[in-house]
Amino acid sequence: MPKTDTNPVIDVGKACRCLFALALLLVVSAWHTGQAAELKPRVLRVGFTKSCFQGVNKNDAEASFKTFLATVGRQRGYELEPIVEIFDDLPAFVTAINEGKIQLAIIDPWQYLSMDILKVMPPYFTPVPKDEAGRSYAILTRRGSEFHTLGDLRGKDFVRLEIGAATMGQPWLETLLLVNGFGTQERFFGKIEIVGKPSLAVLPVFFGNKHACLVDMLGFDVMKELNPQIGFKLQVIATSEPYIDDVICLSEKGWTSEKHKRDVIQSMTELHLEPSGQQILALFKTAKLVPFQEAQLDTVKKLWATHENIHRKVKP
C-alpha cells in the first residue's frame, strides 16, 4: 500500500470563518440599538466541524479573532457571549442544527449536499473569492517531464493542497480518478503529501522534487504573477469546473428578534464596503459575500451525482 503523509497543520480558512461569523453578529447586533447601558448580554451559538481547522495554528487563529471581537464589542458597547462547538462528525452537526442549537453555520458545499437542514437552516450567502462565485482546481506537472496525462502519474509522488478556503479539490480529484478507473488516491499515487499553502504544493513540483500536485487555480495564478517562471515551467494536465467555496446558513429560529436577523443579513451584504469588513475578507481570500442562489450549486451537484453513480456501480 502506498504511504500517505498527513501534516496536521490547521487552516484559518473555515474555522476562522465561524469566528468571523461571530464578529459579524457582534457588529450588527448593536447596529441600530440605543445606549450601551440598555444593552443586555446575548449568547450566540455557532457550530462547525473539526475539519474546518486546516492551514494555520488553531490557537493563533482563535486568539486573533477573540481580540477582534473584544475590540469591536467595546466600540459598540455590546456584550457578547459566544458559544462555539466543534463537531467531530457530520451527523452530530446535523442533529445540533435540527434541534435548534446552532444559529449560524458555514458549510462546505460537498458537506451541505449531504445534510438535511434546509427547513431549519436555509442558505443565505456564499463567498466570492475573486470576480465570480466559484473556484477551479488543477493538477500540475513540470513542463518537459514525462507526465502529460493523469494516467502517467500512477505510482508517482503527489502533493495535495487542503485548506479551508478551497474544500472542493479533494472530492473533485477523487471523482476524477474513479471516472478514469484508477481507484482511490491512496492506491493510484505513490506517496501523497498534504499541505496547507499553495506554495507548498507548487514549489516542490517546480523544483522537480515532486511529480505532480493539486492546487486551486486562484492560488496558482497568484504564484504565477509573483514568479512568471512558475507559469513557464509548470503545465496543467487536468482542470475542474468552478465550485463555490462555502454555503452560509442562518437558522430560522433562535434570534432575539426578526429585526436582529435582518440586521445580520444586511451587515453581511455590506461587509465589503466597511474597512474592518474588508480586512476580514482579505484574510479569508474572499472579495465579498453574495446572496446564495441555487444555481451556484449546479456544478457541485453534477460532481456529486457522478461520484454517487460510480459508487453504486462498484458496490456488490
C-alpha positions in Angstrom: 0.0 0.0 0.0 1.3 3.5 -0.8 2.1 5.6 2.1 0.2 8.8 2.8 1.8 11.6 4.7 -0.7 13.8 6.6 0.5 17.1 8.1 -1.7 18.1 10.9 -1.5 21.8 10.2 -4.6 23.7 10.8 -6.2 26.1 8.4 -7.6 29.6 9.1 -10.0 29.1 6.2 -13.1 27.6 7.7 -12.7 27.6 11.5 -11.9 31.3 11.5 -14.8 31.9 9.2 -17.0 30.7 12.0 -15.3 33.2 14.3 -15.6 35.7 11.6 -19.4 35.0 11.6 -19.4 35.7 15.3 -17.7 39.1 14.5 -20.5 39.9 12.1 -23.2 39.1 14.6 -21.5 41.1 17.2 -21.2 44.2 15.0 -24.7 44.1 13.7 -26.4 43.3 17.0 -25.6 46.8 18.2 -26.1 48.4 14.8 -29.4 50.1 15.5 -29.6 50.0 19.2 -29.6 52.8 21.7 -27.2 53.5 24.5 -24.8 50.8 25.8 -26.4 50.9 29.2 -29.6 49.5 27.7 -27.9 46.5 26.0 -28.0 43.1 27.5 -25.6 40.2 27.1 -26.5 37.7 24.5 -25.5 34.2 23.8 -24.7 33.3 20.2 -24.3 29.7 19.2 -22.1 28.8 16.3 -21.2 25.3 15.3 -18.7 23.8 12.8 -17.0 20.6 12.1 -13.5 19.6 13.2 -12.4 19.6 9.6 -12.9 23.4 9.5 -9.4 23.9 11.1 -6.9 23.4 8.3 -4.0 25.6 7.5 -3.0 27.8 10.5 -2.3 27.2 14.1 -5.7 26.9 15.8 -4.6 28.8 19.0 -3.2 31.8 17.0 -6.4 32.0 14.9 -8.7 31.9 17.9 -6.6 34.5 19.8 -6.6 37.0 16.9 -10.3 36.8 16.4 -11.2 36.9 20.1 -9.2 40.1 20.3 -11.1 41.5 17.3 -14.4 40.6 18.9 -13.5 42.2 22.2 -12.3 45.4 20.4 -15.4 45.7 18.3 -17.6 44.9 21.3 -16.1 47.7 23.3 -16.6 50.1 20.4 -20.2 49.2 20.1 -20.9 49.0 23.8 -22.1 45.4 23.4 -21.6 42.3 25.5 -21.4 39.0 23.6 -21.0 35.5 25.0 -20.1 33.3 22.0 -20.6 29.6 22.5 -18.8 27.7 19.8 -18.9 23.9 19.5 -16.7 21.7 17.4 -18.3 18.7 16.0 -16.2 15.6 15.3 -18.7 14.1 12.8 -21.3 15.4 10.4 -24.3 13.6 11.8 -23.8 15.2 15.2 -23.6 18.6 13.4 -26.9 18.0 11.6 -28.6 16.9 14.8 -27.5 20.1 16.6 -28.8 22.2 13.7 -32.1 20.4 13.6 -32.5 20.7 17.4 -32.1 24.5 17.2 -28.7 24.6 19.0 -26.9 26.5 16.2 -27.8 30.0 14.9 -25.2 30.2 12.1 -23.3 27.6 10.1 -20.7 27.9 7.4 -20.6 24.6 5.5 -18.5 23.5 2.5 -20.8 22.6 -0.4 -19.9 18.9 -0.5 -21.0 18.5 3.1 -24.0 20.7 2.5 -25.4 18.4 -0.1 -25.4 15.5 2.4 -27.2 17.5 5.1 -30.9 17.6 5.5 -31.2 21.1 7.1 -33.0 23.2 4.5 -36.2 23.7 6.5 -34.5 24.8 9.7 -31.4 26.5 8.4 -31.6 27.6 4.8 -28.6 29.1 2.9 -28.3 32.9 2.6 -24.8 33.7 1.3 -21.8 32.3 -0.4 -18.3 33.9 -0.6 -16.9 35.2 -3.8 -13.2 34.5 -3.9 -12.5 36.9 -6.8 -14.7 38.0 -9.7 -17.1 35.1 -9.7 -18.7 32.8 -7.1 -16.5 29.8 -7.9 -13.1 28.3 -7.6 -11.5 25.9 -10.1 -8.8 23.3 -9.3 -5.9 21.9 -11.3 -3.4 19.1 -11.4 0.1 20.4 -12.3 3.2 18.7 -13.5 6.6 20.1 -14.7 6.7 21.1 -18.3 9.0 18.9 -20.3 8.5 15.9 -18.0 7.1 12.6 -19.0 3.8 13.3 -17.1 1.2 14.7 -19.6 -1.9 12.8 -18.5 -3.5 11.7 -15.3 -2.6 8.1 -16.1 1.1 9.0 -16.3 1.0 9.7 -12.6 0.4 6.2 -11.4 2.7 5.4 -8.5 4.2 8.9 -8.5 4.7 11.3 -5.6 1.8 13.7 -5.3 1.2 16.9 -3.3 -2.4 17.8 -2.4 -3.4 21.3 -1.2 -6.0 21.1 1.5 -7.2 24.3 3.1 -10.5 25.6 4.4 -10.8 28.2 1.6 -10.6 25.5 -1.1 -12.5 22.4 0.0 -13.7 21.0 -3.3 -10.3 19.9 -4.6 -10.4 16.7 -2.7 -13.8 15.4 -3.9 -13.0 16.5 -7.5 -9.8 14.6 -7.6 -11.4 11.6 -6.0 -14.2 11.6 -8.6 -11.7 12.2 -11.5 -9.7 9.1 -10.5 -12.8 7.0 -10.2 -14.2 8.1 -13.6 -11.0 7.1 -15.2 -10.9 3.7 -13.5 -7.9 4.5 -11.4 -9.4 3.7 -8.0 -8.7 5.7 -4.8 -5.9 8.3 -4.4 -4.1 6.0 -2.0 -4.0 3.1 -4.4 -3.2 5.2 -7.5 -0.5 7.6 -6.3 2.8 6.7 -4.7 3.4 8.9 -1.7 0.8 11.6 -1.0 1.7 14.7 0.9 -1.0 17.1 2.2 -0.1 20.8 2.6 -1.8 23.9 3.8 -0.5 26.6 1.4 -0.5 26.8 -2.4 3.3 27.5 -2.4 4.0 24.2 -0.5 2.2 22.3 -3.3 3.5 24.2 -6.3 7.2 24.8 -5.5 8.2 21.1 -4.9 6.9 20.3 -8.5 8.5 23.5 -9.8 11.9 22.4 -8.5 11.5 18.8 -9.5 11.2 17.3 -6.0 7.7 16.0 -6.6 6.0 14.7 -9.7 2.6 16.5 -9.5 0.3 18.5 -7.3 -3.3 19.6 -6.8 -4.0 23.3 -6.3 -6.7 25.8 -6.7 -6.3 28.0 -9.8 -6.6 31.2 -7.9 -3.6 30.2 -5.8 -1.7 29.1 -8.8 -2.5 32.4 -10.7 -1.2 34.4 -7.7 2.1 32.4 -7.7 2.5 32.9 -11.5 2.1 36.7 -11.0 4.8 36.7 -8.3 7.1 34.5 -10.4 6.3 34.2 -14.1 8.8 31.3 -14.3 6.3 29.1 -12.5 3.9 29.6 -15.3 6.6 28.7 -17.9 7.9 25.6 -16.1 4.6 24.1 -15.0 1.7 22.7 -17.1 -1.9 22.0 -16.3 -2.9 18.4 -17.2 -6.4 18.4 -15.7 -8.7 21.2 -14.5 -12.1 21.2 -12.8 -15.3 23.2 -13.3 -15.7 26.1 -10.8 -17.2 25.2 -7.5 -18.4 27.6 -4.7 -16.3 27.7 -1.6 -19.0 27.6 1.1 -22.7 27.8 1.9 -23.5 30.2 4.7 -26.7 29.3 6.5 -28.8 31.1 9.1 -31.3 29.4 11.5 -35.0 30.1 11.1 -35.4 30.3 14.9 -33.4 31.4 17.9 -32.9 35.1 17.2 -33.8 37.7 19.8 -36.0 39.4 17.1 -36.6 39.3 13.4 -35.0 42.8 13.2 -31.9 41.4 14.7 -31.7 38.7 12.0 -32.4 41.3 9.3 -29.5 43.4 10.6 -27.2 40.4 10.4 -28.2 39.8 6.8 -27.8 43.5 5.9 -24.4 43.6 7.6 -23.1 40.5 5.7 -24.3 42.0 2.4 -22.4 45.2 3.0 -19.3 43.7 4.6 -17.0 44.5 1.7 -18.0 48.2 2.0 -16.6 48.6 5.5 -12.8 48.9 6.2 -13.0 46.4 9.0 -15.0 44.0 6.9 -12.5 44.3 4.0 -9.8 43.2 6.4 -11.7 40.1 7.4 -12.5 39.3 3.7 -8.8 39.7 2.7 -7.8 37.3 5.5 -10.1 34.7 4.0 -9.1 35.4 0.4 -12.6 36.4 -0.3 -13.8 39.5 -2.2 -17.3 39.7 -0.8 -20.4 37.7 0.2 -23.2 37.4 -2.3 -26.7 36.2 -1.9 -27.0 32.4 -2.3 -28.7 31.2 -5.4 -29.5 27.5 -6.0 -27.8 27.6 -9.4 -24.5 28.3 -7.7 -24.6 24.6 -6.6 -25.1 23.2 -10.1 -21.5 22.2 -10.7 -21.2 20.7 -7.2 -24.5 18.7 -7.7 -23.2 17.4 -11.0 -19.9 16.2 -9.4 -21.9 14.7 -6.5 -24.2 12.8 -9.0 -21.2 11.4 -10.9 -19.4 10.4 -7.7 -22.6 8.6 -6.3 -23.3 6.8 -9.6 -19.8 5.4 -9.7 -20.0 4.1 -6.1 -23.3 2.5 -6.8 -21.8 0.6 -9.8 -18.8 -0.7 -7.9 -20.8 -1.9 -4.9 -21.5 -5.7 -5.0 
